[in-house]
């Protein structure tokens, strides 16, 4: 049975990497064997990175985003997520943006947050475990 997991932007980008084939394969495996949740924040960051860093045209990005929306659940961010993110940021000393991702993941009942940005194996609020899939 697939696990309900949240994917951070940095992990999602590797799914499309041409320069990091081992990381790409790892992420593709995660995407295939789990129930994936992405937030609107992750999608927006993904669009920005693809366009600014990788110089991918918006026409191609739009196709990718359409595919993501068809294949994964999308969590929208609301005021409750924002307030909860502030509480997480204060308690754990995370950046607001990382805390917002954690908040969205918890709200959507994910058991794992895949990211490279935070401490591997850390459990937040006794609800979600942070995993770096490349360790």
DALINKA-V209791 format. One record per backbone hydrogen bond with DSSP energy under -1.0 kcal/mol. CO is the residue of the C=O (numbers start at 0). NH is the residue of the N-H. If there is no record, write none. Layout:
co=(CO CO)
nh=(NH NH)
This chain:
co=(2 3 4 5 7 8 11 12 13 19 20 21 22 23 24 25 26 27 28 34 35 36 37 38 39 40 41 42 43 44 45 46 47 48 48 49 56 57 58 59 60 61 62 63 64 65 66 67 72 74 77 78 79 80 81 82 83 84 85 86 87 88 94 95 96 97 98 99 100 101 102 103 104 105 110 111 112 113 118 121 123 123 127 128 129 130 131)
nh=(34 110 36 113 11 12 14 15 16 23 24 25 26 27 28 29 30 31 32 4 72 6 74 42 43 44 45 46 47 48 49 50 51 52 53 55 60 61 62 63 64 65 66 67 68 69 70 71 37 39 81 82 83 84 85 86 87 88 89 90 91 92 98 99 100 101 102 103 104 105 106 107 109 108 128 5 130 7 121 129 126 127 123 112 120 114 134)
